[in-house]
Amino acid sequence: MKRLILLALSFSLLGLSLIAQDQPAYQTTTNTSAYFYSGTIAGSEQLKIYTYIWGQVMKPGLYIVPDNTDLLTLMSLAGGPTENAKLAKIRIVRPVADDDRVIFVNIKEYLETGDDNLIPQLQPGDTIIVSGTIYYAFFRFTDFLSKIAIVISVATMLNAL
């Protein structure tokens, strides 16, 4: 009976650690228009748009930004990229009329050349995805394997009792 309780406790703790999220959700979406009027700034009217940023940034989520915002500004608002971010291939999923369009941006090249033409302006509903590097994927995989090894180790130990 003691073994069964220890085994159940071990599996439940491992299960909770496997499904736990690394980063909390920061903001939720609303059912309003993609544009909304926010008043004037320096005498000119300003529209705001909804954009999303996911993946390897410090604060992923929904951002409401001025309509003249570019990718670097949004990434800065999101706290910047994490150390595991793959800056050479950032995806912008842009909903266009009847179909979706995917744009790949190389921020690493921008940092090396300083060419402003490499950084696109955002449009309403854009979703920016900053993926992780191969090292990050390898780290996550080895972390998963170590948790499996712990479960096997505990099960073997309980079986030996």
DSSP file (Angstrom, degrees, kcal/mol; ACC not computed):
  #  RESIDUE AA STRUCTURE BP1 BP2  ACC     N-H-->O    O-->H-N    N-H-->O    O-->H-N    TCO  KAPPA ALPHA  PHI   PSI    X-CA   Y-CA   Z-CA
    1    1 A M     >        0   0    0      0, 0.0     4,-2.1     0, 0.0     5,-0.2   0.000 360.0 360.0 360.0 -39.1    0.0    0.0    0.0
    2    2 A K  H  >  +     0   0    0      1,-0.2     4,-2.3     2,-0.2     5,-0.2   0.900 360.0  50.1 -62.9 -41.7    2.9    2.3    0.8
    3    3 A R  H  > S+     0   0    0      1,-0.2     4,-2.8     2,-0.2    -1,-0.2   0.904 109.0  51.8 -63.0 -42.5    4.4    1.7   -2.6
    4    4 A L  H  > S+     0   0    0      2,-0.2     4,-2.4     1,-0.2    -1,-0.2   0.898 110.7  47.2 -63.6 -41.8    1.2    2.4   -4.4
    5    5 A I  H  X S+     0   0    0     -4,-2.1     4,-2.4     2,-0.2    -1,-0.2   0.927 114.1  47.1 -66.8 -44.6    0.8    5.7   -2.6
    6    6 A L  H  X S+     0   0    0     -4,-2.3     4,-2.4     2,-0.2    -2,-0.2   0.898 113.1  49.2 -63.3 -40.8    4.4    6.8   -3.3
    7    7 A L  H  X S+     0   0    0     -4,-2.8     4,-2.4     2,-0.2    -2,-0.2   0.916 112.0  47.8 -65.3 -43.7    4.1    5.7   -6.9
    8    8 A A  H  X S+     0   0    0     -4,-2.4     4,-2.2     1,-0.2    -2,-0.2   0.903 112.9  48.9 -63.9 -41.4    0.8    7.7   -7.4
    9    9 A L  H  X S+     0   0    0     -4,-2.4     4,-2.2     2,-0.2    -2,-0.2   0.906 111.1  50.1 -64.4 -42.2    2.3   10.7   -5.7
   10   10 A S  H  X S+     0   0    0     -4,-2.4     4,-2.3     1,-0.2    -2,-0.2   0.925 112.4  46.2 -62.8 -45.8    5.4   10.5   -7.9
   11   11 A F  H  X S+     0   0    0     -4,-2.4     4,-2.5     1,-0.2    -1,-0.2   0.876 112.0  50.8 -67.2 -37.2    3.4   10.3  -11.1
   12   12 A S  H  X S+     0   0    0     -4,-2.2     4,-2.1     2,-0.2    -1,-0.2   0.906 111.3  48.1 -68.5 -39.0    1.1   13.1  -10.2
   13   13 A L  H  X S+     0   0    0     -4,-2.2     4,-1.9     2,-0.2    -2,-0.2   0.906 113.7  47.2 -65.2 -41.4    4.0   15.4   -9.3
   14   14 A L  H  X S+     0   0    0     -4,-2.3     4,-2.0     2,-0.2    -2,-0.2   0.915 110.6  52.3 -66.0 -42.0    5.7   14.5  -12.6
   15   15 A G  H  X S+     0   0    0     -4,-2.5     4,-1.7     1,-0.2    -2,-0.2   0.901 109.4  49.4 -60.8 -41.8    2.5   15.0  -14.5
   16   16 A L  H  X S+     0   0    0     -4,-2.1     4,-0.8     1,-0.2    -1,-0.2   0.882 110.9  49.7 -65.6 -37.7    2.0   18.5  -13.0
   17   17 A S  H  < S+     0   0    0     -4,-1.9    -1,-0.2     1,-0.2    -2,-0.2   0.820 109.6  52.1 -71.7 -29.0    5.6   19.5  -13.8
   18   18 A L  H  < S+     0   0    0     -4,-2.0    -1,-0.2     1,-0.2    -2,-0.2   0.849 114.7  40.0 -74.7 -33.7    5.2   18.3  -17.5
   19   19 A I  H  < S+     0   0    0     -4,-1.7    -1,-0.2    -5,-0.2    -2,-0.2   0.497  88.1 114.7 -95.7  -2.3    2.1   20.3  -18.1
   20   20 A A     <  -     0   0    0     -4,-0.8     2,-0.3    -5,-0.1    -3,-0.0  -0.395  67.0-122.1 -67.2 144.0    3.1   23.4  -16.3
   21   21 A Q        -     0   0    0      1,-0.1    -1,-0.1    -2,-0.1    -2,-0.1  -0.641   7.0-149.0 -88.5 145.0    3.5   26.5  -18.4
   22   22 A D  S    S+     0   0    0     -2,-0.3    -1,-0.1     1,-0.2    -2,-0.0   0.867  84.9  30.4 -77.5 -38.3    6.8   28.4  -18.5
   23   23 A Q  S    S-     0   0    0     36,-0.0    -1,-0.2     0, 0.0     3,-0.1  -0.971  82.3-125.5-127.1 137.1    5.3   31.8  -19.2
   24   24 A P        -     0   0    0      0, 0.0     2,-0.3     0, 0.0    -2,-0.0  -0.342  33.3 -99.3 -75.1 159.9    1.9   33.1  -18.1
   25   25 A A        -     0   0    0      1,-0.1    36,-0.1    -2,-0.0     3,-0.1  -0.627  36.5-168.6 -74.6 136.4   -0.7   34.6  -20.5
   26   26 A Y        +     0   0    0     34,-0.4     2,-0.3    -2,-0.3    -1,-0.1   0.857  57.9   9.0 -99.7 -41.6   -0.5   38.3  -20.4
   27   27 A Q        -     0   0    0     33,-0.2    -1,-0.3    36,-0.0     2,-0.3  -0.961  61.2-138.3-141.8 157.4   -3.5   39.7  -22.2
   28   28 A T        -     0   0    0     -2,-0.3     2,-0.1    -3,-0.1    34,-0.0  -0.734  26.6-107.0-112.3 164.9   -6.7   38.5  -23.7
   29   29 A T        -     0   0    0     -2,-0.3     2,-0.3     2,-0.0    -1,-0.1  -0.436  26.2-150.7 -87.0 163.0   -8.3   39.5  -27.0
   30   30 A T        -     0   0    0     -2,-0.1     2,-0.1     2,-0.1    -1,-0.0  -0.834  22.9-118.6-126.6 168.0  -11.5   41.6  -27.4
   31   31 A N  S    S+     0   0    0     -2,-0.3     2,-0.2     0, 0.0    -2,-0.0  -0.200  72.4 114.7-100.9  41.2  -14.2   41.6  -30.1
   32   32 A T  S    S-     0   0    0      1,-0.2    -2,-0.1    -2,-0.1     4,-0.1  -0.496  73.9 -70.7-104.4 177.1  -13.6   45.2  -31.3
   33   33 A S        -     0   0    0     -2,-0.2    -1,-0.2     2,-0.2    -3,-0.1  -0.163  38.3-118.6 -63.5 157.9  -12.5   46.5  -34.6
   34   34 A A  S    S+     0   0    0     15,-0.1    16,-0.9    90,-0.1     2,-0.3   0.787 102.1  46.0 -69.2 -26.9   -8.9   46.1  -35.8
   35   35 A Y  E     +A   49   0A   0     14,-0.2     2,-0.3    89,-0.1    14,-0.2  -0.871  66.5 173.5-110.7 147.2   -8.6   50.0  -35.8
   36   36 A F  E     -A   48   0A   0     12,-1.5    12,-2.5    -2,-0.3     2,-0.4  -0.976  32.5-113.6-150.5 151.5   -9.7   52.4  -33.2
   37   37 A Y  E     +A   47   0A   0     -2,-0.3    10,-0.2    10,-0.2     3,-0.1  -0.642  26.4 178.6 -85.4 130.4   -9.3   56.1  -32.7
   38   38 A S  E     -     0   0A   0      8,-2.2     2,-0.2     1,-0.4     9,-0.1   0.210  45.9-104.8-117.6  15.4   -7.2   57.3  -29.8
   39   39 A G  E     -     0   0A   0      7,-0.4     7,-2.1     2,-0.0    -1,-0.4  -0.656  54.8 -42.8 100.4-157.0   -7.2   61.0  -30.2
   40   40 A T  E     -A   45   0A   0     -2,-0.2     2,-0.4     5,-0.2     5,-0.2  -0.873  36.6-163.8-118.2 149.2   -4.5   63.3  -31.5
   41   41 A I  E >  S-A   44   0A   0      3,-2.4     3,-1.7    -2,-0.4    -2,-0.0  -0.987  82.6 -13.6-129.4 121.0   -0.8   63.5  -30.9
   42   42 A A  T 3  S-     0   0    0     -2,-0.4    -1,-0.1     1,-0.3     3,-0.1   0.862 130.0 -53.6  54.9  39.5    1.0   66.6  -31.8
   43   43 A G  T 3  S+     0   0    0      1,-0.2     2,-0.4     0, 0.0    -1,-0.3   0.404 116.2 106.2  83.3  -3.8   -2.0   67.8  -33.8
   44   44 A S  E <  S-A   41   0A   0     -3,-1.7    -3,-2.4     1,-0.0    -1,-0.2  -0.888  73.5-111.7-113.1 143.7   -2.4   64.7  -36.0
   45   45 A E  E     -A   40   0A   0     -2,-0.4     2,-0.4    -5,-0.2    -5,-0.2  -0.381  32.4-152.5 -68.4 147.8   -5.0   62.0  -35.7
   46   46 A Q  E     -     0   0A   0     -7,-2.1    -8,-2.2    -2,-0.1    -7,-0.4  -0.984   9.3-164.4-129.8 128.6   -3.8   58.7  -34.5
   47   47 A L  E     -A   37   0A   0     -2,-0.4    20,-2.2   -10,-0.2     2,-0.3  -0.806  11.6-148.5-103.3 150.7   -5.3   55.2  -35.1
   48   48 A K  E     -AB  36  66A   0    -12,-2.5   -12,-1.5    -2,-0.3     2,-0.3  -0.905   9.6-159.6-118.2 150.2   -4.3   52.2  -33.1
   49   49 A I  E     -AB  35  65A   0     16,-3.4    16,-2.3    -2,-0.3     2,-0.5  -0.891  19.3-118.2-126.6 156.8   -4.2   48.6  -34.3
   50   50 A Y  E     + B   0  64A   0    -16,-0.9    75,-2.9    -2,-0.3    76,-0.4  -0.825  38.0 168.7 -93.6 129.0   -4.2   45.2  -32.7
   51   51 A T  E     - B   0  63A   0     12,-2.7    12,-3.4    -2,-0.5     2,-0.4  -0.963  20.9-144.7-136.1 156.0   -1.1   43.0  -33.2
   52   52 A Y  E     -cB 127  62A   0     74,-2.6    76,-3.0    -2,-0.3     2,-0.4  -0.926   7.9-168.2-120.4 144.2    0.0   39.8  -31.5
   53   53 A I  E     +cB 128  61A   0      8,-2.3     8,-2.5    -2,-0.4     2,-0.3  -0.986  14.4 175.5-134.2 127.1    3.5   38.7  -30.7
   54   54 A W  E     +c  129   0A   0     74,-3.1    76,-2.5    -2,-0.4     2,-0.4  -0.841  36.8  23.9-125.8 159.5    4.3   35.1  -29.7
   55   55 A G  E    S+c  130   0A   0     -2,-0.3     2,-2.1    74,-0.2    76,-0.2  -0.698 105.2  17.6  99.5-138.0    7.3   33.0  -28.9
   56   56 A Q  S    S+     0   0    0     74,-3.1    26,-2.0    -2,-0.4     2,-0.3  -0.369  90.0 107.6 -84.7  61.3   10.7   34.0  -27.6
   57   57 A V  B    S-F   81   0B   0     -2,-2.1    22,-0.1    24,-0.3    -2,-0.1  -0.906  76.9-114.2-126.0 161.0   10.1   37.5  -26.4
   58   58 A M  S    S+     0   0    0     22,-2.2    21,-0.2    -2,-0.3    -1,-0.1   0.876 107.4  21.8 -64.8 -39.2    9.9   38.6  -22.7
   59   59 A K  S    S-     0   0    0     19,-2.7    -1,-0.3    21,-0.2    21,-0.1  -0.695  78.3-174.0-132.0  80.5    6.2   39.5  -22.7
   60   60 A P        +     0   0    0      0, 0.0   -34,-0.4     0, 0.0     2,-0.3  -0.338  35.3  81.5 -70.5 157.3    4.3   37.8  -25.5
   61   61 A G  E    S-B   53   0A   0     -8,-2.5    -8,-2.3   -35,-0.1     2,-0.4  -0.971  78.8 -26.2 150.2-161.6    0.6   38.7  -26.1
   62   62 A L  E     -B   52   0A   0     -2,-0.3     2,-0.4   -10,-0.2   -10,-0.2  -0.741  53.0-170.8 -89.7 132.6   -1.8   41.1  -27.6
   63   63 A Y  E     -B   51   0A   0    -12,-3.4   -12,-2.7    -2,-0.4     2,-0.7  -0.985  17.5-151.1-127.1 138.3   -0.5   44.7  -28.1
   64   64 A I  E     +B   50   0A   0     -2,-0.4   -14,-0.2   -14,-0.2    -2,-0.0  -0.934  34.5 165.9-106.3 112.1   -2.5   47.8  -29.2
   65   65 A V  E     -B   49   0A   0    -16,-2.3   -16,-3.4    -2,-0.7     4,-0.0  -0.825  42.1 -83.9-127.5 160.3   -0.1   50.0  -31.0
   66   66 A P  E >   -B   48   0A   0      0, 0.0     3,-1.6     0, 0.0   -18,-0.3  -0.274  44.7-112.5 -60.4 153.3   -0.2   53.1  -33.3
   67   67 A D  T 3  S+     0   0    0    -20,-2.2   -19,-0.1     1,-0.3   -21,-0.0   0.589 114.0  59.2 -69.6  -9.2   -0.8   52.3  -37.0
   68   68 A N  T 3  S+     0   0    0    -21,-0.2    -1,-0.3    53,-0.1     2,-0.2   0.132  78.1 128.6-101.9  20.8    2.7   53.5  -37.9
   69   69 A T    <   -     0   0    0     -3,-1.6    53,-2.9    53,-0.1     2,-0.2  -0.522  44.1-152.3 -78.8 139.8    4.5   51.0  -35.7
   70   70 A D  B  >  -G  121   0C   0     51,-0.3     4,-1.9    -2,-0.2    51,-0.2  -0.553  31.6 -96.8-104.4 176.0    7.2   48.7  -37.1
   71   71 A L  H  > S+     0   0    0     49,-1.7     4,-2.5     1,-0.2     5,-0.2   0.881 120.3  53.3 -60.9 -42.6    8.4   45.3  -36.0
   72   72 A L  H  > S+     0   0    0      1,-0.2     4,-2.1     2,-0.2    -1,-0.2   0.886 107.8  51.2 -62.9 -38.7   11.3   46.5  -33.9
   73   73 A T  H  > S+     0   0    0      2,-0.2     4,-2.4     1,-0.2    -1,-0.2   0.925 110.9  47.8 -63.8 -44.5    9.1   48.9  -31.9
   74   74 A L  H  X S+     0   0    0     -4,-1.9     4,-1.8     1,-0.2    -2,-0.2   0.915 111.2  50.6 -63.5 -42.3    6.6   46.0  -31.2
   75   75 A M  H  <>S+     0   0    0     -4,-2.5     5,-2.8     1,-0.2    -1,-0.2   0.877 110.6  50.4 -63.3 -35.9    9.5   43.7  -30.1
   76   76 A S  H ><5S+     0   0    0     -4,-2.1     3,-1.6     1,-0.2    -1,-0.2   0.901 108.0  52.0 -67.7 -40.5   10.8   46.4  -27.8
   77   77 A L  H 3<5S+     0   0    0     -4,-2.4    -1,-0.2     1,-0.3    -2,-0.2   0.841 105.1  57.5 -62.2 -32.0    7.3   46.9  -26.3
   78   78 A A  T 3<5S-     0   0    0     -4,-1.8   -19,-2.7    -5,-0.2    -1,-0.3   0.266 129.1 -97.4 -83.5  12.7    7.3   43.2  -25.7
   79   79 A G  T < 5 -     0   0    0     -3,-1.6    -3,-0.2   -21,-0.2    -2,-0.1   0.476  65.1 -85.7  89.1   2.0   10.5   43.4  -23.6
   80   80 A G      < -     0   0    0     -5,-2.8   -22,-2.2    -6,-0.2   -21,-0.2  -0.064  65.9 -46.4  85.1 169.7   12.8   42.4  -26.4
   81   81 A P  B     -F   57   0B   0      0, 0.0   -24,-0.3     0, 0.0     2,-0.1  -0.382  56.5-119.0 -73.7 152.7   13.8   39.0  -27.6
   82   82 A T    >   -     0   0    0    -26,-2.0     3,-1.5     1,-0.1   -26,-0.1  -0.324  34.1-100.1 -78.6 172.4   14.9   36.3  -25.1
   83   83 A E  T 3  S+     0   0    0      1,-0.3    -1,-0.1    -2,-0.1   -26,-0.0   0.681 124.0  55.8 -68.8 -15.5   18.4   34.9  -25.3
   84   84 A N  T 3  S+     0   0    0      2,-0.1    49,-2.0    51,-0.1    -1,-0.3   0.338  80.6 123.5 -96.1   6.1   16.9   31.8  -27.1
   85   85 A A  B <   -H  132   0D   0     -3,-1.5     2,-1.0    47,-0.2    47,-0.2  -0.443  59.5-138.0 -73.9 138.8   15.3   33.9  -29.9
   86   86 A K    >   +     0   0    0     45,-2.8     3,-0.9    -2,-0.2    45,-0.3  -0.820  24.7 178.3 -94.9  96.8   16.2   33.0  -33.5
   87   87 A L  T 3   +     0   0    0     -2,-1.0    20,-1.8     1,-0.2    21,-1.1   0.600  68.0  71.9 -78.9 -12.1   16.5   36.5  -34.9
   88   88 A A  T 3  S+     0   0    0      1,-0.2    -1,-0.2    18,-0.2     2,-0.1   0.633 107.6  30.5 -79.7 -12.5   17.4   35.4  -38.4
   89   89 A K    <   +     0   0    0     -3,-0.9    42,-0.5    42,-0.1     2,-0.4  -0.566  69.0 164.9-150.3  79.6   13.9   34.1  -39.3
   90   90 A I  E     -D  105   0A   0     15,-2.8    15,-2.9    -3,-0.4     2,-0.4  -0.831  27.2-141.3 -96.9 133.1   11.0   35.9  -37.6
   91   91 A R  E     -DE 104 129A   0     38,-2.1    38,-2.9    -2,-0.4     2,-0.5  -0.774  12.9-166.3 -99.2 137.7    7.6   35.2  -39.1
   92   92 A I  E     -DE 103 128A   0     11,-2.8    11,-2.8    -2,-0.4     2,-0.7  -0.980   8.8-158.4-117.0 115.4    4.9   37.8  -39.6
   93   93 A V  E     -DE 102 127A   0     34,-3.2    34,-2.1    -2,-0.5     9,-0.2  -0.856  14.9-170.5 -94.8 114.6    1.5   36.2  -40.4
   94   94 A R  E     -D  101   0A   0      7,-3.7     7,-2.5    -2,-0.7     2,-0.6  -0.916  18.8-139.3-114.2 114.1   -0.5   38.8  -42.1
   95   95 A P  E     -D  100   0A   0      0, 0.0     2,-0.5     0, 0.0     5,-0.2  -0.601  26.4-175.1 -71.8 119.8   -4.2   38.3  -42.8
   96   96 A V  E >   -D   99   0A   0      3,-2.1     3,-2.2    -2,-0.6    -2,-0.0  -0.974  46.2 -75.2-122.8 119.6   -4.8   39.7  -46.3
   97   97 A A  T 3  S-     0   0    0     -2,-0.5     3,-0.0     1,-0.3    -1,-0.0   0.000 118.4  -2.1  33.7 -96.1   -8.4   39.9  -47.7
   98   98 A D  T 3  S+     0   0    0     -3,-0.0     2,-0.3     2,-0.0    -1,-0.3   0.665 131.8  34.3 -98.2 -18.6   -9.1   36.3  -48.7
   99   99 A D  E <  S-D   96   0A   0     -3,-2.2    -3,-2.1    -5,-0.1     2,-0.3  -0.882  77.8-109.4-135.0 164.8   -5.8   34.5  -47.8
  100  100 A D  E     -D   95   0A   0     -2,-0.3     2,-0.4    -5,-0.2    -7,-0.0  -0.699  26.0-154.5 -94.1 148.1   -3.1   34.7  -45.2
  101  101 A R  E     -D   94   0A   0     -7,-2.5    -7,-3.7    -2,-0.3     2,-0.5  -0.978   1.7-152.4-124.4 134.9    0.4   35.9  -46.1
  102  102 A V  E     -D   93   0A   0     -2,-0.4     2,-0.4    -9,-0.2    -9,-0.2  -0.930  10.5-169.4-111.4 127.4    3.6   34.9  -44.3
  103  103 A I  E     -D   92   0A   0    -11,-2.8   -11,-2.8    -2,-0.5     2,-0.5  -0.953  10.2-148.9-116.5 132.3    6.5   37.3  -44.3
  104  104 A F  E     -D   91   0A   0     -2,-0.4     2,-0.4   -13,-0.2   -13,-0.2  -0.877  13.6-166.5-102.3 132.4   10.0   36.3  -43.1
  105  105 A V  E     -D   90   0A   0    -15,-2.9   -15,-2.8    -2,-0.5     2,-0.8  -0.957  13.7-152.2-121.7 135.5   12.2   39.0  -41.5
  106  106 A N     >  +     0   0    0     -2,-0.4     4,-1.4    12,-0.2   -18,-0.2  -0.826  19.4 170.9-107.3  92.0   15.9   38.8  -40.8
  107  107 A I  H  > S+     0   0    0    -20,-1.8     4,-2.5    -2,-0.8   -19,-0.2   0.807  76.8  63.8 -71.3 -28.5   16.5   41.1  -37.8
  108  108 A K  H  > S+     0   0    0    -21,-1.1     4,-1.3     1,-0.2    -1,-0.2   0.913 103.1  48.2 -60.5 -41.3   20.0   39.7  -37.5
  109  109 A E  H  > S+     0   0    0    -22,-0.2     4,-2.4     1,-0.2     5,-0.4   0.893 109.3  53.4 -65.7 -39.2   20.8   41.1  -41.0
  110  110 A Y  H  X S+     0   0    0     -4,-1.4     4,-3.2     1,-0.2    -2,-0.2   0.912 107.0  51.8 -60.2 -42.5   19.3   44.5  -40.0
  111  111 A L  H  < S+     0   0    0     -4,-2.5    -1,-0.2     1,-0.2    -2,-0.2   0.801 114.0  44.3 -65.4 -28.3   21.6   44.6  -36.9
  112  112 A E  H  < S+     0   0    0     -4,-1.3    -1,-0.2    -5,-0.2    -2,-0.2   0.828 129.1  23.3 -83.7 -33.0   24.6   44.0  -39.1
  113  113 A T  H  < S-     0   0    0     -4,-2.4    -3,-0.2    -5,-0.1    -2,-0.2   0.747  85.6-137.7-106.3 -29.4   23.7   46.4  -41.9
  114  114 A G     <  +     0   0    0     -4,-3.2     2,-0.7    -5,-0.4    -4,-0.1   0.663  43.7 159.6  76.8  16.3   21.4   49.0  -40.4
  115  115 A D    >   -     0   0    0     -6,-0.3     3,-1.5     1,-0.2    -1,-0.2  -0.641  30.3-160.8 -77.9 111.2   19.2   48.9  -43.5
  116  116 A D  G >  S+     0   0    0     -2,-0.7     3,-1.4     1,-0.3    -1,-0.2   0.715  83.8  73.5 -65.1 -21.2   15.7   50.2  -42.5
  117  117 A N  G 3  S+     0   0    0      1,-0.3    -1,-0.3    -7,-0.0    -2,-0.1   0.654  85.7  65.8 -68.4 -14.6   14.1   48.6  -45.5
  118  118 A L  G <  S+     0   0    0     -3,-1.5    -1,-0.3     1,-0.1   -12,-0.2   0.628  89.0  74.6 -80.7 -13.7   14.5   45.2  -43.8
  119  119 A I  S <  S-     0   0    0     -3,-1.4     2,-0.1    -4,-0.2    -1,-0.1  -0.889  76.0-149.0-106.3 113.0   12.0   46.1  -41.1
  120  120 A P        -     0   0    0      0, 0.0   -49,-1.7     0, 0.0     2,-0.2  -0.403  15.9-113.2 -81.7 156.4    8.3   46.1  -42.2
  121  121 A Q  B     -G   70   0C   0    -51,-0.2   -51,-0.3    -2,-0.1     2,-0.2  -0.601  38.1-114.9 -77.8 146.3    5.5   48.3  -40.9
  122  122 A L        -     0   0    0    -53,-2.9   -53,-0.1    -2,-0.2    -1,-0.1  -0.506  26.1-157.8 -83.5 153.7    2.8   46.4  -39.0
  123  123 A Q    >   -     0   0    0     -2,-0.2     3,-1.9   -55,-0.1   -74,-0.0  -0.850  38.9 -71.7-124.2 162.6   -0.8   46.1  -40.2
  124  124 A P  T 3  S+     0   0    0      0, 0.0   -73,-0.2     0, 0.0   -89,-0.1  -0.274 118.0  14.4 -57.6 134.1   -4.0   45.3  -38.3
  125  125 A G  T 3  S+     0   0    0    -75,-2.9   -74,-0.2     1,-0.2   -32,-0.0   0.464  84.8 156.9  83.5   1.6   -4.2   41.7  -37.1
  126  126 A D    <   -     0   0    0     -3,-1.9   -74,-2.6   -76,-0.4     2,-0.5  -0.324  28.7-154.6 -60.0 140.4   -0.5   40.9  -37.7
  127  127 A T  E     -cE  52  93A   0    -34,-2.1   -34,-3.2   -76,-0.2     2,-0.5  -0.980   5.0-159.3-118.6 118.7    0.8   37.9  -35.7
  128  128 A I  E     -cE  53  92A   0    -76,-3.0   -74,-3.1    -2,-0.5     2,-0.5  -0.846   4.6-165.8-100.3 129.4    4.6   38.0  -35.1
  129  129 A I  E     -cE  54  91A   0    -38,-2.9   -38,-2.1    -2,-0.5     2,-0.8  -0.961   5.8-169.9-120.5 116.2    6.2   34.6  -34.2
  130  130 A V  E     -c   55   0A   0    -76,-2.5   -74,-3.1    -2,-0.5   -40,-0.1  -0.894  18.6-159.0-105.0 103.9    9.7   34.6  -32.8
  131  131 A S        -     0   0    0     -2,-0.8   -45,-2.8   -42,-0.5     2,-0.2  -0.291  15.4-106.7 -82.3 168.7   10.8   31.0  -32.7
  132  132 A G  B     -H   85   0D   0    -47,-0.2   -47,-0.2     1,-0.1    -1,-0.1  -0.478  32.3-103.5 -91.9 163.6   13.6   29.5  -30.6
  133  133 A T     >  -     0   0    0    -49,-2.0     4,-1.9    -2,-0.2     5,-0.1  -0.226  34.9-102.9 -76.4 171.6   17.1   28.4  -31.7
  134  134 A I  H  > S+     0   0    0      1,-0.2     4,-2.7     2,-0.2     5,-0.2   0.872 123.6  57.9 -62.4 -37.8   18.1   24.8  -32.2
  135  135 A Y  H  > S+     0   0    0      1,-0.2     4,-2.5     2,-0.2    -1,-0.2   0.909 104.9  50.3 -59.2 -42.6   19.9   25.0  -28.8
  136  136 A Y  H  > S+     0   0    0      2,-0.2     4,-2.4     1,-0.2    -1,-0.2   0.914 110.9  48.1 -63.3 -43.7   16.6   26.0  -27.1
  137  137 A A  H  X S+     0   0    0     -4,-1.9     4,-2.2     2,-0.2    -2,-0.2   0.908 112.4  49.4 -63.5 -41.5   14.8   23.0  -28.7
  138  138 A F  H  X S+     0   0    0     -4,-2.7     4,-2.5     2,-0.2    -2,-0.2   0.901 110.2  51.3 -62.9 -41.6   17.6   20.7  -27.7
  139  139 A F  H  X S+     0   0    0     -4,-2.5     4,-2.1     2,-0.2    -2,-0.2   0.918 110.4  48.2 -62.2 -44.8   17.4   22.0  -24.1
  140  140 A R  H  X S+     0   0    0     -4,-2.4     4,-2.1     2,-0.2    -1,-0.2   0.896 112.1  50.1 -62.9 -40.2   13.7   21.5  -23.9
  141  141 A F  H  X S+     0   0    0     -4,-2.2     4,-2.3     2,-0.2    -2,-0.2   0.925 111.8  46.4 -64.6 -45.6   14.1   17.9  -25.3
  142  142 A T  H  X S+     0   0    0     -4,-2.5     4,-2.2     1,-0.2    -1,-0.2   0.846 110.1  54.6 -67.5 -32.5   16.8   17.0  -22.8
  143  143 A D  H  X S+     0   0    0     -4,-2.1     4,-1.6    -5,-0.2    -1,-0.2   0.912 109.0  48.1 -64.2 -42.2   14.7   18.5  -20.0
  144  144 A F  H  X S+     0   0    0     -4,-2.1     4,-1.9     1,-0.2    -2,-0.2   0.916 111.0  50.9 -62.8 -44.2   11.8   16.3  -21.0
  145  145 A L  H  X S+     0   0    0     -4,-2.3     4,-2.4     1,-0.2    -2,-0.2   0.878 107.0  53.8 -62.6 -37.7   14.1   13.2  -21.1
  146  146 A S  H  X S+     0   0    0     -4,-2.2     4,-1.8     1,-0.2    -1,-0.2   0.871 107.5  50.9 -66.4 -34.8   15.5   14.0  -17.6
  147  147 A K  H  X S+     0   0    0     -4,-1.6     4,-1.9     2,-0.2    -1,-0.2   0.891 110.1  49.5 -68.4 -38.4   11.9   14.1  -16.2
  148  148 A I  H  X S+     0   0    0     -4,-1.9     4,-2.4     1,-0.2    -2,-0.2   0.907 109.1  53.0 -63.9 -41.5   11.2   10.7  -17.8
  149  149 A A  H  X S+     0   0    0     -4,-2.4     4,-2.4     1,-0.2    -2,-0.2   0.867 106.7  52.7 -62.7 -36.2   14.4    9.3  -16.3
  150  150 A I  H  X S+     0   0    0     -4,-1.8     4,-2.6     2,-0.2    -1,-0.2   0.914 109.1  48.9 -65.4 -42.4   13.3   10.5  -12.9
  151  151 A V  H  X S+     0   0    0     -4,-1.9     4,-2.7     2,-0.2    -2,-0.2   0.927 112.7  47.4 -63.1 -44.5   10.0    8.7  -13.2
  152  152 A I  H  X S+     0   0    0     -4,-2.4     4,-2.4     1,-0.2    -1,-0.2   0.905 112.2  50.7 -63.8 -40.5   11.7    5.5  -14.3
  153  153 A S  H  X S+     0   0    0     -4,-2.4     4,-2.3     2,-0.2    -2,-0.2   0.917 112.2  45.8 -62.6 -45.1   14.2    5.9  -11.4
  154  154 A V  H  X S+     0   0    0     -4,-2.6     4,-2.8     2,-0.2     5,-0.2   0.915 112.9  50.4 -65.7 -42.3   11.4    6.4   -8.8
  155  155 A A  H  X S+     0   0    0     -4,-2.7     4,-2.0     1,-0.2    -2,-0.2   0.905 111.8  48.0 -63.2 -40.3    9.4    3.5  -10.2
  156  156 A T  H  X S+     0   0    0     -4,-2.4     4,-1.6     2,-0.2    -1,-0.2   0.905 112.3  49.2 -65.6 -41.3   12.5    1.2  -10.1
  157  157 A M  H  X S+     0   0    0     -4,-2.3     4,-1.0     1,-0.2    -2,-0.2   0.917 112.4  47.2 -64.6 -44.0   13.2    2.3   -6.6
  158  158 A L  H  < S+     0   0    0     -4,-2.8     3,-0.3     1,-0.2    -1,-0.2   0.854 110.4  53.1 -66.3 -34.4    9.6    1.6   -5.4
  159  159 A N  H  < S+     0   0    0     -4,-2.0    -1,-0.2    -5,-0.2    -2,-0.2   0.833 105.5  54.7 -68.1 -32.4    9.6   -1.7   -7.2
  160  160 A A  H  <        0   0    0     -4,-1.6    -1,-0.2     1,-0.3    -2,-0.2   0.737 360.0 360.0 -73.9 -22.9   12.8   -2.7   -5.3
  161  161 A L     <        0   0    0     -4,-1.0    -1,-0.3    -3,-0.3    -2,-0.2   0.499 360.0 360.0 -69.7 360.0   11.1   -1.9   -1.9
